Amino acid sequence: MRDAVIVEAVRTPLGKRRGALRNVHPVDLSAQVLKALVARAGVQPARIDE
């Protein structure tokens, strides 16, 4: 088994239950976080596993 390596961190915005992000699906919000992580870390997406 390979060791896990954390190379970068990004937070999602905080929102209220009926706030500005109410129309953003959690999956879409997560996708934006993952895209930002890959861009910041400079890692090829194909190298990311699970």
mmCIF entry with sequence, helices, sheets and N, C-alpha, C, O atoms, coordinates in Angstrom:
data_MODEL
# 
_entry.id   MODEL 
# 
_entity.id                         1 
_entity.type                       polymer 
_entity.pdbx_number_of_molecules   1 
# 
_entity_poly.entity_id                      1 
_entity_poly.type                           'polypeptide(L)' 
_entity_poly.nstd_linkage                   no 
_entity_poly.nstd_monomer                   no 
_entity_poly.pdbx_seq_one_letter_code       MRDAVIVEAVRTPLGKRRGALRNVHPVDLSAQVLKALVARAGVQPARIDE 
_entity_poly.pdbx_seq_one_letter_code_can   MRDAVIVEAVRTPLGKRRGALRNVHPVDLSAQVLKALVARAGVQPARIDE 
_entity_poly.pdbx_strand_id                 A 
# 
loop_
_entity_poly_seq.entity_id 
_entity_poly_seq.num 
_entity_poly_seq.mon_id 
_entity_poly_seq.hetero 
1 1  MET n 
1 2  ARG n 
1 3  ASP n 
1 4  ALA n 
1 5  VAL n 
1 6  ILE n 
1 7  VAL n 
1 8  GLU n 
1 9  ALA n 
1 10 VAL n 
1 11 ARG n 
1 12 THR n 
1 13 PRO n 
1 14 LEU n 
1 15 GLY n 
1 16 LYS n 
1 17 ARG n 
1 18 ARG n 
1 19 GLY n 
1 20 ALA n 
1 21 LEU n 
1 22 ARG n 
1 23 ASN n 
1 24 VAL n 
1 25 HIS n 
1 26 PRO n 
1 27 VAL n 
1 28 ASP n 
1 29 LEU n 
1 30 SER n 
1 31 ALA n 
1 32 GLN n 
1 33 VAL n 
1 34 LEU n 
1 35 LYS n 
1 36 ALA n 
1 37 LEU n 
1 38 VAL n 
1 39 ALA n 
1 40 ARG n 
1 41 ALA n 
1 42 GLY n 
1 43 VAL n 
1 44 GLN n 
1 45 PRO n 
1 46 ALA n 
1 47 ARG n 
1 48 ILE n 
1 49 ASP n 
1 50 GLU n 
# 
_struct_asym.id          A 
_struct_asym.entity_id   1 
# 
loop_
_struct_conf.conf_type_id 
_struct_conf.id 
_struct_conf.pdbx_PDB_helix_id 
_struct_conf.beg_label_comp_id 
_struct_conf.beg_label_asym_id 
_struct_conf.beg_label_seq_id 
_struct_conf.pdbx_beg_PDB_ins_code 
_struct_conf.end_label_comp_id 
_struct_conf.end_label_asym_id 
_struct_conf.end_label_seq_id 
_struct_conf.pdbx_end_PDB_ins_code 
_struct_conf.beg_auth_comp_id 
_struct_conf.beg_auth_asym_id 
_struct_conf.beg_auth_seq_id 
_struct_conf.end_auth_comp_id 
_struct_conf.end_auth_asym_id 
_struct_conf.end_auth_seq_id 
_struct_conf.pdbx_PDB_helix_class 
_struct_conf.details 
_struct_conf.pdbx_PDB_helix_length 
HELX_P HELX_P1 AA1 PRO A 26 ? ALA A 41 ? PRO A 26 ALA A 41 1 ? 16 
HELX_P HELX_P2 AA2 PRO A 45 ? ARG A 47 ? PRO A 45 ARG A 47 5 ? 3  
# 
_struct_conf_type.id          HELX_P 
_struct_conf_type.criteria    ? 
_struct_conf_type.reference   ? 
# 
loop_
_atom_site.group_PDB 
_atom_site.id 
_atom_site.type_symbol 
_atom_site.label_atom_id 
_atom_site.label_alt_id 
_atom_site.label_comp_id 
_atom_site.label_asym_id 
_atom_site.label_entity_id 
_atom_site.label_seq_id 
_atom_site.pdbx_PDB_ins_code 
_atom_site.Cartn_x 
_atom_site.Cartn_y 
_atom_site.Cartn_z 
_atom_site.occupancy 
_atom_site.B_iso_or_equiv 
_atom_site.pdbx_formal_charge 
_atom_site.auth_seq_id 
_atom_site.auth_comp_id 
_atom_site.auth_asym_id 
_atom_site.auth_atom_id 
_atom_site.pdbx_PDB_model_num 
ATOM 1   N N  . MET A 1 1  ? 0.844   -1.175 0.000   1.00 0.00 ? 1  MET A N  1 
ATOM 2   C CA . MET A 1 1  ? 0.000   0.000  0.000   1.00 0.00 ? 1  MET A CA 1 
ATOM 3   C C  . MET A 1 1  ? 0.888   1.236  0.000   1.00 0.00 ? 1  MET A C  1 
ATOM 4   O O  . MET A 1 1  ? 1.892   1.284  0.710   1.00 0.00 ? 1  MET A O  1 
ATOM 5   N N  . ARG A 1 2  ? 0.524   2.218  -0.784  1.00 0.00 ? 2  ARG A N  1 
ATOM 6   C CA . ARG A 1 2  ? 1.262   3.475  -0.848  1.00 0.00 ? 2  ARG A CA 1 
ATOM 7   C C  . ARG A 1 2  ? 0.809   4.399  0.271   1.00 0.00 ? 2  ARG A C  1 
ATOM 8   O O  . ARG A 1 2  ? -0.307  4.284  0.777   1.00 0.00 ? 2  ARG A O  1 
ATOM 9   N N  . ASP A 1 3  ? 1.687   5.312  0.647   1.00 0.00 ? 3  ASP A N  1 
ATOM 10  C CA . ASP A 1 3  ? 1.337   6.310  1.652   1.00 0.00 ? 3  ASP A CA 1 
ATOM 11  C C  . ASP A 1 3  ? 0.491   7.405  1.024   1.00 0.00 ? 3  ASP A C  1 
ATOM 12  O O  . ASP A 1 3  ? 0.708   7.793  -0.124  1.00 0.00 ? 3  ASP A O  1 
ATOM 13  N N  . ALA A 1 4  ? -0.469  7.897  1.784   1.00 0.00 ? 4  ALA A N  1 
ATOM 14  C CA . ALA A 1 4  ? -1.267  9.031  1.331   1.00 0.00 ? 4  ALA A CA 1 
ATOM 15  C C  . ALA A 1 4  ? -0.472  10.315 1.551   1.00 0.00 ? 4  ALA A C  1 
ATOM 16  O O  . ALA A 1 4  ? 0.230   10.454 2.553   1.00 0.00 ? 4  ALA A O  1 
ATOM 17  N N  . VAL A 1 5  ? -0.585  11.242 0.621   1.00 0.00 ? 5  VAL A N  1 
ATOM 18  C CA . VAL A 1 5  ? 0.136   12.503 0.710   1.00 0.00 ? 5  VAL A CA 1 
ATOM 19  C C  . VAL A 1 5  ? -0.858  13.643 0.513   1.00 0.00 ? 5  VAL A C  1 
ATOM 20  O O  . VAL A 1 5  ? -1.594  13.669 -0.473  1.00 0.00 ? 5  VAL A O  1 
ATOM 21  N N  . ILE A 1 6  ? -0.877  14.579 1.448   1.00 0.00 ? 6  ILE A N  1 
ATOM 22  C CA . ILE A 1 6  ? -1.707  15.778 1.317   1.00 0.00 ? 6  ILE A CA 1 
ATOM 23  C C  . ILE A 1 6  ? -0.820  16.875 0.759   1.00 0.00 ? 6  ILE A C  1 
ATOM 24  O O  . ILE A 1 6  ? 0.185   17.237 1.370   1.00 0.00 ? 6  ILE A O  1 
ATOM 25  N N  . VAL A 1 7  ? -1.187  17.403 -0.394  1.00 0.00 ? 7  VAL A N  1 
ATOM 26  C CA . VAL A 1 7  ? -0.348  18.400 -1.053  1.00 0.00 ? 7  VAL A CA 1 
ATOM 27  C C  . VAL A 1 7  ? -0.941  19.799 -1.037  1.00 0.00 ? 7  VAL A C  1 
ATOM 28  O O  . VAL A 1 7  ? -0.230  20.766 -1.310  1.00 0.00 ? 7  VAL A O  1 
ATOM 29  N N  . GLU A 1 8  ? -2.213  19.930 -0.727  1.00 0.00 ? 8  GLU A N  1 
ATOM 30  C CA . GLU A 1 8  ? -2.875  21.233 -0.759  1.00 0.00 ? 8  GLU A CA 1 
ATOM 31  C C  . GLU A 1 8  ? -4.191  21.127 -0.006  1.00 0.00 ? 8  GLU A C  1 
ATOM 32  O O  . GLU A 1 8  ? -4.681  20.027 0.249   1.00 0.00 ? 8  GLU A O  1 
ATOM 33  N N  . ALA A 1 9  ? -4.757  22.263 0.345   1.00 0.00 ? 9  ALA A N  1 
ATOM 34  C CA . ALA A 1 9  ? -6.054  22.295 1.019   1.00 0.00 ? 9  ALA A CA 1 
ATOM 35  C C  . ALA A 1 9  ? -6.871  23.479 0.516   1.00 0.00 ? 9  ALA A C  1 
ATOM 36  O O  . ALA A 1 9  ? -6.334  24.558 0.262   1.00 0.00 ? 9  ALA A O  1 
ATOM 37  N N  . VAL A 1 10 ? -8.162  23.264 0.377   1.00 0.00 ? 10 VAL A N  1 
ATOM 38  C CA . VAL A 1 10 ? -9.096  24.310 -0.066  1.00 0.00 ? 10 VAL A CA 1 
ATOM 39  C C  . VAL A 1 10 ? -10.369 24.153 0.747   1.00 0.00 ? 10 VAL A C  1 
ATOM 40  O O  . VAL A 1 10 ? -10.812 23.034 1.004   1.00 0.00 ? 10 VAL A O  1 
ATOM 41  N N  . ARG A 1 11 ? -10.952 25.261 1.149   1.00 0.00 ? 11 ARG A N  1 
ATOM 42  C CA . ARG A 1 11 ? -12.219 25.213 1.889   1.00 0.00 ? 11 ARG A CA 1 
ATOM 43  C C  . ARG A 1 11 ? -13.367 25.635 0.990   1.00 0.00 ? 11 ARG A C  1 
ATOM 44  O O  . ARG A 1 11 ? -13.203 26.436 0.069   1.00 0.00 ? 11 ARG A O  1 
ATOM 45  N N  . THR A 1 12 ? -14.522 25.083 1.278   1.00 0.00 ? 12 THR A N  1 
ATOM 46  C CA . THR A 1 12 ? -15.724 25.536 0.590   1.00 0.00 ? 12 THR A CA 1 
ATOM 47  C C  . THR A 1 12 ? -16.264 26.747 1.334   1.00 0.00 ? 12 THR A C  1 
ATOM 48  O O  . THR A 1 12 ? -15.991 26.917 2.522   1.00 0.00 ? 12 THR A O  1 
ATOM 49  N N  . PRO A 1 13 ? -17.021 27.583 0.654   1.00 0.00 ? 13 PRO A N  1 
ATOM 50  C CA . PRO A 1 13 ? -17.629 28.716 1.352   1.00 0.00 ? 13 PRO A CA 1 
ATOM 51  C C  . PRO A 1 13 ? -18.687 28.241 2.340   1.00 0.00 ? 13 PRO A C  1 
ATOM 52  O O  . PRO A 1 13 ? -19.308 27.196 2.143   1.00 0.00 ? 13 PRO A O  1 
ATOM 53  N N  . LEU A 1 14 ? -18.883 28.997 3.381   1.00 0.00 ? 14 LEU A N  1 
ATOM 54  C CA . LEU A 1 14 ? -19.928 28.693 4.347   1.00 0.00 ? 14 LEU A CA 1 
ATOM 55  C C  . LEU A 1 14 ? -21.195 29.412 3.932   1.00 0.00 ? 14 LEU A C  1 
ATOM 56  O O  . LEU A 1 14 ? -21.136 30.528 3.416   1.00 0.00 ? 14 LEU A O  1 
ATOM 57  N N  . GLY A 1 15 ? -22.319 28.796 4.147   1.00 0.00 ? 15 GLY A N  1 
ATOM 58  C CA . GLY A 1 15 ? -23.571 29.420 3.764   1.00 0.00 ? 15 GLY A CA 1 
ATOM 59  C C  . GLY A 1 15 ? -24.683 29.094 4.740   1.00 0.00 ? 15 GLY A C  1 
ATOM 60  O O  . GLY A 1 15 ? -24.574 28.183 5.560   1.00 0.00 ? 15 GLY A O  1 
ATOM 61  N N  . LYS A 1 16 ? -25.732 29.844 4.632   1.00 0.00 ? 16 LYS A N  1 
ATOM 62  C CA . LYS A 1 16 ? -26.911 29.605 5.454   1.00 0.00 ? 16 LYS A CA 1 
ATOM 63  C C  . LYS A 1 16 ? -27.875 28.697 4.700   1.00 0.00 ? 16 LYS A C  1 
ATOM 64  O O  . LYS A 1 16 ? -27.762 28.534 3.485   1.00 0.00 ? 16 LYS A O  1 
ATOM 65  N N  . ARG A 1 17 ? -28.798 28.122 5.406   1.00 0.00 ? 17 ARG A N  1 
ATOM 66  C CA . ARG A 1 17 ? -29.741 27.167 4.814   1.00 0.00 ? 17 ARG A CA 1 
ATOM 67  C C  . ARG A 1 17 ? -30.480 27.738 3.602   1.00 0.00 ? 17 ARG A C  1 
ATOM 68  O O  . ARG A 1 17 ? -30.630 27.029 2.607   1.00 0.00 ? 17 ARG A O  1 
ATOM 69  N N  . ARG A 1 18 ? -30.928 28.939 3.644   1.00 0.00 ? 18 ARG A N  1 
ATOM 70  C CA . ARG A 1 18 ? -31.623 29.549 2.500   1.00 0.00 ? 18 ARG A CA 1 
ATOM 71  C C  . ARG A 1 18 ? -30.838 30.749 1.972   1.00 0.00 ? 18 ARG A C  1 
ATOM 72  O O  . ARG A 1 18 ? -31.417 31.753 1.557   1.00 0.00 ? 18 ARG A O  1 
ATOM 73  N N  . GLY A 1 19 ? -29.518 30.627 1.997   1.00 0.00 ? 19 GLY A N  1 
ATOM 74  C CA . GLY A 1 19 ? -28.648 31.725 1.610   1.00 0.00 ? 19 GLY A CA 1 
ATOM 75  C C  . GLY A 1 19 ? -28.313 31.734 0.128   1.00 0.00 ? 19 GLY A C  1 
ATOM 76  O O  . GLY A 1 19 ? -29.010 31.137 -0.693  1.00 0.00 ? 19 GLY A O  1 
ATOM 77  N N  . ALA A 1 20 ? -27.243 32.418 -0.187  1.00 0.00 ? 20 ALA A N  1 
ATOM 78  C CA . ALA A 1 20 ? -26.845 32.633 -1.579  1.00 0.00 ? 20 ALA A CA 1 
ATOM 79  C C  . ALA A 1 20 ? -26.482 31.334 -2.309  1.00 0.00 ? 20 ALA A C  1 
ATOM 80  O O  . ALA A 1 20 ? -26.577 31.272 -3.535  1.00 0.00 ? 20 ALA A O  1 
ATOM 81  N N  . LEU A 1 21 ? -26.074 30.312 -1.579  1.00 0.00 ? 21 LEU A N  1 
ATOM 82  C CA . LEU A 1 21 ? -25.671 29.053 -2.218  1.00 0.00 ? 21 LEU A CA 1 
ATOM 83  C C  . LEU A 1 21 ? -26.793 28.021 -2.278  1.00 0.00 ? 21 LEU A C  1 
ATOM 84  O O  . LEU A 1 21 ? -26.542 26.861 -2.606  1.00 0.00 ? 21 LEU A O  1 
ATOM 85  N N  . ARG A 1 22 ? -28.003 28.416 -1.973  1.00 0.00 ? 22 ARG A N  1 
ATOM 86  C CA . ARG A 1 22 ? -29.112 27.457 -1.899  1.00 0.00 ? 22 ARG A CA 1 
ATOM 87  C C  . ARG A 1 22 ? -29.377 26.751 -3.229  1.00 0.00 ? 22 ARG A C  1 
ATOM 88  O O  . ARG A 1 22 ? -29.908 25.641 -3.236  1.00 0.00 ? 22 ARG A O  1 
ATOM 89  N N  . ASN A 1 23 ? -29.024 27.363 -4.335  1.00 0.00 ? 23 ASN A N  1 
ATOM 90  C CA . ASN A 1 23 ? -29.272 26.757 -5.642  1.00 0.00 ? 23 ASN A CA 1 
ATOM 91  C C  . ASN A 1 23 ? -28.075 25.983 -6.178  1.00 0.00 ? 23 ASN A C  1 
ATOM 92  O O  . ASN A 1 23 ? -28.129 25.456 -7.290  1.00 0.00 ? 23 ASN A O  1 
ATOM 93  N N  . VAL A 1 24 ? -26.996 25.906 -5.404  1.00 0.00 ? 24 VAL A N  1 
ATOM 94  C CA . VAL A 1 24 ? -25.804 25.183 -5.833  1.00 0.00 ? 24 VAL A CA 1 
ATOM 95  C C  . VAL A 1 24 ? -25.849 23.784 -5.221  1.00 0.00 ? 24 VAL A C  1 
ATOM 96  O O  . VAL A 1 24 ? -25.872 23.634 -3.999  1.00 0.00 ? 24 VAL A O  1 
ATOM 97  N N  . HIS A 1 25 ? -25.861 22.780 -6.062  1.00 0.00 ? 25 HIS A N  1 
ATOM 98  C CA . HIS A 1 25 ? -25.896 21.397 -5.595  1.00 0.00 ? 25 HIS A CA 1 
ATOM 99  C C  . HIS A 1 25 ? -24.562 21.062 -4.919  1.00 0.00 ? 25 HIS A C  1 
ATOM 100 O O  . HIS A 1 25 ? -23.511 21.485 -5.400  1.00 0.00 ? 25 HIS A O  1 
ATOM 101 N N  . PRO A 1 26 ? -24.584 20.317 -3.824  1.00 0.00 ? 26 PRO A N  1 
ATOM 102 C CA . PRO A 1 26 ? -23.336 19.962 -3.128  1.00 0.00 ? 26 PRO A CA 1 
ATOM 103 C C  . PRO A 1 26 ? -22.295 19.283 -4.028  1.00 0.00 ? 26 PRO A C  1 
ATOM 104 O O  . PRO A 1 26 ? -21.095 19.483 -3.840  1.00 0.00 ? 26 PRO A O  1 
ATOM 105 N N  . VAL A 1 27 ? -22.737 18.496 -4.986  1.00 0.00 ? 27 VAL A N  1 
ATOM 106 C CA . VAL A 1 27 ? -21.801 17.842 -5.903  1.00 0.00 ? 27 VAL A CA 1 
ATOM 107 C C  . VAL A 1 27 ? -21.073 18.885 -6.743  1.00 0.00 ? 27 VAL A C  1 
ATOM 108 O O  . VAL A 1 27 ? -19.870 18.763 -6.978  1.00 0.00 ? 27 VAL A O  1 
ATOM 109 N N  . ASP A 1 28 ? -21.791 19.905 -7.194  1.00 0.00 ? 28 ASP A N  1 
ATOM 110 C CA . ASP A 1 28 ? -21.173 20.962 -7.986  1.00 0.00 ? 28 ASP A CA 1 
ATOM 111 C C  . ASP A 1 28 ? -20.188 21.771 -7.139  1.00 0.00 ? 28 ASP A C  1 
ATOM 112 O O  . ASP A 1 28 ? -19.128 22.171 -7.621  1.00 0.00 ? 28 ASP A O  1 
ATOM 113 N N  . LEU A 1 29 ? -20.537 22.003 -5.901  1.00 0.00 ? 29 LEU A N  1 
ATOM 114 C CA . LEU A 1 29 ? -19.647 22.721 -4.994  1.00 0.00 ? 29 LEU A CA 1 
ATOM 115 C C  . LEU A 1 29 ? -18.373 21.910 -4.749  1.00 0.00 ? 29 LEU A C  1 
ATOM 116 O O  . LEU A 1 29 ? -17.271 22.458 -4.744  1.00 0.00 ? 29 LEU A O  1 
ATOM 117 N N  . SER A 1 30 ? -18.532 20.620 -4.549  1.00 0.00 ? 30 SER A N  1 
ATOM 118 C CA . SER A 1 30 ? -17.376 19.740 -4.345  1.00 0.00 ? 30 SER A CA 1 
ATOM 119 C C  . SER A 1 30 ? -16.489 19.690 -5.584  1.00 0.00 ? 30 SER A C  1 
ATOM 120 O O  . SER A 1 30 ? -15.264 19.659 -5.475  1.00 0.00 ? 30 SER A O  1 
ATOM 121 N N  . ALA A 1 31 ? -17.104 19.682 -6.751  1.00 0.00 ? 31 ALA A N  1 
ATOM 122 C CA . ALA A 1 31 ? -16.330 19.647 -7.991  1.00 0.00 ? 31 ALA A CA 1 
ATOM 123 C C  . ALA A 1 31 ? -15.454 20.891 -8.120  1.00 0.00 ? 31 ALA A C  1 
ATOM 124 O O  . ALA A 1 31 ? -14.311 20.803 -8.567  1.00 0.00 ? 31 ALA A O  1 
ATOM 125 N N  . GLN A 1 32 ? -15.985 22.038 -7.731  1.00 0.00 ? 32 GLN A N  1 
ATOM 126 C CA . GLN A 1 32 ? -15.190 23.269 -7.779  1.00 0.00 ? 32 GLN A CA 1 
ATOM 127 C C  . GLN A 1 32 ? -13.991 23.183 -6.830  1.00 0.00 ? 32 GLN A C  1 
ATOM 128 O O  . GLN A 1 32 ? -12.899 23.643 -7.164  1.00 0.00 ? 32 GLN A O  1 
ATOM 129 N N  . VAL A 1 33 ? -14.192 22.604 -5.667  1.00 0.00 ? 33 VAL A N  1 
ATOM 130 C CA . VAL A 1 33 ? -13.099 22.435 -4.701  1.00 0.00 ? 33 VAL A CA 1 
ATOM 131 C C  . VAL A 1 33 ? -12.032 21.510 -5.278  1.00 0.00 ? 33 VAL A C  1 
ATOM 132 O O  . VAL A 1 33 ? -10.841 21.805 -5.186  1.00 0.00 ? 33 VAL A O  1 
ATOM 133 N N  . LEU A 1 34 ? -12.448 20.402 -5.868  1.00 0.00 ? 34 LEU A N  1 
ATOM 134 C CA . LEU A 1 34 ? -11.483 19.465 -6.431  1.00 0.00 ? 34 LEU A CA 1 
ATOM 135 C C  . LEU A 1 34 ? -10.705 20.072 -7.591  1.00 0.00 ? 34 LEU A C  1 
ATOM 136 O O  . LEU A 1 34 ? -9.505  19.832 -7.721  1.00 0.00 ? 34 LEU A O  1 
ATOM 137 N N  . LYS A 1 35 ? -11.373 20.854 -8.434  1.00 0.00 ? 35 LYS A N  1 
ATOM 138 C CA . LYS A 1 35 ? -10.683 21.531 -9.533  1.00 0.00 ? 35 LYS A CA 1 
ATOM 139 C C  . LYS A 1 35 ? -9.647  22.511 -8.997  1.00 0.00 ? 35 LYS A C  1 
ATOM 140 O O  . LYS A 1 35 ? -8.540  22.595 -9.530  1.00 0.00 ? 35 LYS A O  1 
ATOM 141 N N  . ALA A 1 36 ? -9.992  23.249 -7.953  1.00 0.00 ? 36 ALA A N  1 
ATOM 142 C CA . ALA A 1 36 ? -9.062  24.202 -7.356  1.00 0.00 ? 36 ALA A CA 1 
ATOM 143 C C  . ALA A 1 36 ? -7.863  23.491 -6.740  1.00 0.00 ? 36 ALA A C  1 
ATOM 144 O O  . ALA A 1 36 ? -6.731  23.962 -6.857  1.00 0.00 ? 36 ALA A O  1 
ATOM 145 N N  . LEU A 1 37 ? -8.108  22.366 -6.087  1.00 0.00 ? 37 LEU A N  1 
ATOM 146 C CA . LEU A 1 37 ? -7.011  21.590 -5.500  1.00 0.00 ? 37 LEU A CA 1 
ATOM 147 C C  . LEU A 1 37 ? -6.022  21.129 -6.565  1.00 0.00 ? 37 LEU A C  1 
ATOM 148 O O  . LEU A 1 37 ? -4.810  21.267 -6.401  1.00 0.00 ? 37 LEU A O  1 
ATOM 149 N N  . VAL A 1 38 ? -6.541  20.587 -7.642  1.00 0.00 ? 38 VAL A N  1 
ATOM 150 C CA . VAL A 1 38 ? -5.681  20.092 -8.719  1.00 0.00 ? 38 VAL A CA 1 
ATOM 151 C C  . VAL A 1 38 ? -4.892  21.247 -9.331  1.00 0.00 ? 38 VAL A C  1 
ATOM 152 O O  . VAL A 1 38 ? -3.702  21.103 -9.615  1.00 0.00 ? 38 VAL A O  1 
ATOM 153 N N  . ALA A 1 39 ? -5.540  22.384 -9.535  1.00 0.00 ? 39 ALA A N  1 
ATOM 154 C CA . ALA A 1 39 ? -4.862  23.539 -10.126 1.00 0.00 ? 39 ALA A CA 1 
ATOM 155 C C  . ALA A 1 39 ? -3.768  24.070 -9.195  1.00 0.00 ? 39 ALA A C  1 
ATOM 156 O O  . ALA A 1 39 ? -2.669  24.379 -9.654  1.00 0.00 ? 39 ALA A O  1 
ATOM 157 N N  . ARG A 1 40 ? -4.048  24.179 -7.917  1.00 0.00 ? 40 ARG A N  1 
ATOM 158 C CA . ARG A 1 40 ? -3.067  24.698 -6.957  1.00 0.00 ? 40 ARG A CA 1 
ATOM 159 C C  . ARG A 1 40 ? -1.875  23.773 -6.797  1.00 0.00 ? 40 ARG A C  1 
ATOM 160 O O  . ARG A 1 40 ? -0.733  24.225 -6.711  1.00 0.00 ? 40 ARG A O  1 
ATOM 161 N N  . ALA A 1 41 ? -2.147  22.478 -6.758  1.00 0.00 ? 41 ALA A N  1 
ATOM 162 C CA . ALA A 1 41 ? -1.083  21.505 -6.503  1.00 0.00 ? 41 ALA A CA 1 
ATOM 163 C C  . ALA A 1 41 ? -0.242  21.226 -7.740  1.00 0.00 ? 41 ALA A C  1 
ATOM 164 O O  . ALA A 1 41 ? 0.895   20.766 -7.634  1.00 0.00 ? 41 ALA A O  1 
ATOM 165 N N  . GLY A 1 42 ? -0.802  21.505 -8.912  1.00 0.00 ? 42 GLY A N  1 
ATOM 166 C CA . GLY A 1 42 ? -0.070  21.236 -10.141 1.00 0.00 ? 42 GLY A CA 1 
ATOM 167 C C  . GLY A 1 42 ? 0.071   19.742 -10.419 1.00 0.00 ? 42 GLY A C  1 
ATOM 168 O O  . GLY A 1 42 ? 1.022   19.311 -11.070 1.00 0.00 ? 42 GLY A O  1 
ATOM 169 N N  . VAL A 1 43 ? -0.871  18.968 -9.926  1.00 0.00 ? 43 VAL A N  1 
ATOM 170 C CA . VAL A 1 43 ? -0.850  17.514 -10.101 1.00 0.00 ? 43 VAL A CA 1 
ATOM 171 C C  . VAL A 1 43 ? -1.710  17.154 -11.307 1.00 0.00 ? 43 VAL A C  1 
ATOM 172 O O  . VAL A 1 43 ? -2.755  17.761 -11.540 1.00 0.00 ? 43 VAL A O  1 
ATOM 173 N N  . GLN A 1 44 ? -1.269  16.178 -12.058 1.00 0.00 ? 44 GLN A N  1 
ATOM 174 C CA . GLN A 1 44 ? -2.063  15.687 -13.174 1.00 0.00 ? 44 GLN A CA 1 
ATOM 175 C C  . GLN A 1 44 ? -3.255  14.914 -12.612 1.00 0.00 ? 44 GLN A C  1 
ATOM 176 O O  . GLN A 1 44 ? -3.056  14.022 -11.788 1.00 0.00 ? 44 GLN A O  1 
ATOM 177 N N  . PRO A 1 45 ? -4.469  15.220 -13.020 1.00 0.00 ? 45 PRO A N  1 
ATOM 178 C CA . PRO A 1 45 ? -5.656  14.536 -12.488 1.00 0.00 ? 45 PRO A CA 1 
ATOM 179 C C  . PRO A 1 45 ? -5.590  13.008 -12.614 1.00 0.00 ? 45 PRO A C  1 
ATOM 180 O O  . PRO A 1 45 ? -6.140  12.289 -11.780 1.00 0.00 ? 45 PRO A O  1 
ATOM 181 N N  . ALA A 1 46 ? -4.924  12.527 -13.644 1.00 0.00 ? 46 ALA A N  1 
ATOM 182 C CA . ALA A 1 46 ? -4.816  11.072 -13.848 1.00 0.00 ? 46 ALA A CA 1 
ATOM 183 C C  . ALA A 1 46 ? -3.998  10.395 -12.740 1.00 0.00 ? 46 ALA A C  1 
ATOM 184 O O  . ALA A 1 46 ? -4.098  9.183  -12.551 1.00 0.00 ? 46 ALA A O  1 
ATOM 185 N N  . ARG A 1 47 ? -3.202  11.161 -12.018 1.00 0.00 ? 47 ARG A N  1 
ATOM 186 C CA . ARG A 1 47 ? -2.367  10.595 -10.947 1.00 0.00 ? 47 ARG A CA 1 
ATOM 187 C C  . ARG A 1 47 ? -3.117  10.485 -9.632  1.00 0.00 ? 47 ARG A C  1 
ATOM 188 O O  . ARG A 1 47 ? -2.595  9.928  -8.666  1.00 0.00 ? 47 ARG A O  1 
ATOM 189 N N  . ILE A 1 48 ? -4.329  11.006 -9.583  1.00 0.00 ? 48 ILE A N  1 
ATOM 190 C CA . ILE A 1 48 ? -5.114  10.981 -8.350  1.00 0.00 ? 48 ILE A CA 1 
ATOM 191 C C  . ILE A 1 48 ? -5.955  9.725  -8.313  1.00 0.00 ? 48 ILE A C  1 
ATOM 192 O O  . ILE A 1 48 ? -6.626  9.373  -9.283  1.00 0.00 ? 48 ILE A O  1 
ATOM 193 N N  . ASP A 1 49 ? -5.905  9.054  -7.169  1.00 0.00 ? 49 ASP A N  1 
ATOM 194 C CA . ASP A 1 49 ? -6.647  7.812  -7.020  1.00 0.00 ? 49 ASP A CA 1 
ATOM 195 C C  . ASP A 1 49 ? -7.507  7.895  -5.768  1.00 0.00 ? 49 ASP A C  1 
ATOM 196 O O  . ASP A 1 49 ? -7.028  8.305  -4.710  1.00 0.00 ? 49 ASP A O  1 
ATOM 197 N N  . GLU A 1 50 ? -8.740  7.520  -5.878  1.00 0.00 ? 50 GLU A N  1 
ATOM 198 C CA . GLU A 1 50 ? -9.692  7.478  -4.771  1.00 0.00 ? 50 GLU A CA 1 
ATOM 199 C C  . GLU A 1 50 ? -9.669  8.744  -3.963  1.00 0.00 ? 50 GLU A C  1 
ATOM 200 O O  . GLU A 1 50 ? -10.414 8.870  -2.991  1.00 0.00 ? 50 GLU A O  1 
# 
